[in-house]
Structures are given as structure tokens and as C-alpha cells.
């Protein structure tokens, strides 16, 4: 299974989770785990997703999230989980 960690941060607004989850669903990406919170008016969400169903390259998936970044004025960062795990084992 190819996993990625997606982080979403920015000013809180209605529909952030819905927009991100809908876009991932459209690309056949399954959300395996999710956590979100609001800290002082700032929205923060972390998701572990399964990329195997996407049938797209990693860069294309990241690019497909760009309209949400622009529309919602959010920072959305996607990182391969194997690289994330390796960085935090050192």
C-alpha cells in the first residue's frame, strides 16, 4: 500500500474537510486516518491516505489539490509516508 500524509492548515472556514475529502474521493484516494482541530481560529488537519487506487502520479495528485489551496487560501502539503517514516526514525 502506498500511503501519503496530507496536512491542511489555514484560517478556519466552512467546508474545508468536505472540499478536500471530495477531491480525494474523485481521485479514488481513500482516507485511512484523519485528525483535525481549530487552534485560535486556525484550522489544522492531518490525514493518512492510500494512494493505490488513484492511478495517478504523486505530482499529479498534488497538482489536483491546487484549486483548493487557491480557493480556500490554505496550505496543503502532501508527503510520501515512507519518506515521512524514514525521516522520523533517524
C-alpha positions as CSV (number, residue, x, y, z in Angstrom):
1,X,0.0,0.0,0.0
2,X,1.3,3.4,-0.9
3,X,0.5,5.9,1.8
4,X,0.8,9.7,2.0
5,X,0.5,12.2,4.8
6,X,-1.6,15.3,3.9
7,X,-1.6,18.3,6.1
8,X,-4.0,21.2,5.7
9,X,-3.6,24.5,7.5
10,X,-5.1,28.0,7.3
11,X,-7.8,30.2,8.7
12,X,-10.9,28.3,9.7
13,X,-13.8,28.3,7.2
14,X,-16.8,26.3,6.4
15,X,-16.3,23.3,4.1
16,X,-12.6,22.6,4.3
17,X,-12.9,19.0,5.2
18,X,-15.7,18.5,2.6
19,X,-13.7,20.1,-0.2
20,X,-10.5,18.1,0.5
21,X,-12.3,14.8,1.1
22,X,-14.5,15.2,-2.1
23,X,-11.4,15.9,-4.2
24,X,-9.6,12.9,-2.8
25,X,-12.7,10.7,-3.4
26,X,-12.9,12.0,-7.0
27,X,-9.3,10.7,-7.5
28,X,-10.2,7.3,-5.8
29,X,-7.9,8.1,-2.8
30,X,-9.0,6.5,0.4
31,X,-8.6,8.4,3.8
32,X,-7.2,5.9,6.3
33,X,-6.9,8.2,9.3
34,X,-7.8,11.8,9.9
35,X,-7.5,14.3,12.7
36,X,-8.4,18.0,12.8
37,X,-8.6,20.8,15.2
38,X,-9.0,24.5,15.4
39,X,-6.4,26.5,17.3
40,X,-7.1,30.1,17.8
41,X,-9.1,30.4,14.6
42,X,-6.6,28.4,12.6
43,X,-7.7,25.1,11.1
44,X,-5.3,22.2,11.1
45,X,-5.9,18.7,9.6
46,X,-3.7,15.7,9.1
47,X,-4.7,12.8,7.0
48,X,-3.1,9.5,6.2
49,X,-4.3,8.4,2.7
50,X,-4.0,5.3,0.5
51,X,-2.8,6.3,-3.0
52,X,-3.0,2.9,-4.6
53,X,-6.4,3.5,-6.2
54,X,-5.6,6.9,-7.7
55,X,-3.9,5.6,-10.9
56,X,-2.1,9.0,-11.0
57,X,1.5,10.1,-10.3
58,X,2.2,11.7,-6.9
59,X,2.9,15.1,-8.6
60,X,-0.4,15.0,-10.4
61,X,-2.3,14.3,-7.2
62,X,-0.6,17.2,-5.5
63,X,-1.4,19.4,-8.5
64,X,-5.1,18.4,-8.4
65,X,-5.2,19.9,-4.8
66,X,-4.1,23.3,-6.1
67,X,-7.6,24.7,-6.8
68,X,-8.5,24.0,-3.1
69,X,-5.3,25.7,-2.0
70,X,-6.2,28.8,-4.0
71,X,-9.9,28.9,-3.3
72,X,-9.7,28.3,0.4
73,X,-6.3,30.1,0.9
74,X,-5.0,27.0,2.6
75,X,-1.6,25.4,2.8
76,X,-1.9,21.8,1.7
77,X,1.3,19.7,1.9
78,X,1.5,16.1,0.7
79,X,4.4,13.8,1.7
80,X,5.0,10.2,1.0
81,X,4.5,8.2,4.2
82,X,7.6,6.1,3.6
83,X,9.8,9.2,3.5
84,X,8.0,10.7,6.5
85,X,8.6,7.5,8.5
86,X,12.3,7.3,7.4
87,X,12.9,11.0,8.5
88,X,11.5,10.4,11.9
89,X,13.4,7.2,12.6
90,X,16.8,8.9,12.4
